[in-house]
Amino acid sequence: MPTAITYFRRYRMQIDLLEGLCKPPSPDGYTFLPWDDKLVAAHAESKFRSFRNELDANVFRCLGNSDGCYRLMKEISSRDTFVPEATWLARFQHPRTGRVENCGTIQGLRSKPDVASIQNVGVVSSHRGNQVGAGIMLRSLRGFHRVGVRFVTLEVTVHNSKAIRFYQRLGFRVLKTVYKSAEVLYA
């Protein structure tokens, strides 16, 4: 298949943690698990299920396959800049069947003593609108705050207007527009 280089416009957004944070929601049926090395595969599964059919899987090819998500989780969690306190997994237990499903993931990296970034906020599509995103995001931000971070950044594709509005409701503001190049397959 032929490929072409495409540029995706993204916003770099930032929040100042000194402006205060809301209490994270705990919706019925959901649990939020702090980072544990034993959860790498669960984070990878949740990441893959969250991103496989989304635009970001074109921007970041590893998000479009489960092996790529697993390698990404291993790589992120092995960095010296990894912030375990800002890394969370959301799980849902079905009330009728008791089946447990990994449905949300977020990771944190520190770039300076008081500056950090959120990596790959992912919520499985069937769980969006249930406060899972707010649950993992606010727990992540509180984790950053506990380790002395003041400013937290993230990037979001400009076309992801729902995510942008969500981040703005939490207190994030657009810092600047950046461009990410990606090789895209054409049929």
C-alpha positions, 0 to 999 in steps of 0.5 A: 500500500502506498504511504504519504506523510501527513501533518496533524495539528495538535494543541499543547495544553497546560494546567497549573495545579496551584489553581486547585483540583476537584475531587475525583469522581468514583462512578458506580461499578468502576474502580481506579487502580494506582500504578503497579508493575503487574498492571502493564498488560492491563494498561496496554489492553485498555490503551489498545481498546481506547485508541484502535479506531481513533484518529490518534492510531494514525498519528501514533501507529503503535496505538493501533495494535495491541503489541504496539500498546504493550511495547509503549507501556513497557517503554513509558514505565521504564523511563527515569522520568516515569511518575507512578503516582500519576499513572492509573487504570480504570476497571469496570465490573459488570453488575450482572455477570461480574466480568471485569473489564479494563476500560481506562488508562493514563500515564505521567512523565516528568520533564522538569522538577515542577513540570510534567506531561500526561501521556495517552489518556484513553477511555474505551468508547463504551465507557465514555460519558460515565466519568471514567476520564475525569476519574483517571485524569483527576487522580493523575493530576493529584498524583503529580501534585503529591510529588511536587509538580506544578504544571502539567501539559498534554497534547490533543489532536485539534479535531478531537473537540470533545476531548478539548472541551473536557480538558478545558472543563478541568482547567487546561488552557491551550499553550500553543499549536504543534504539528505531528508528522505521521506516515499514513497508509492509503488504499 
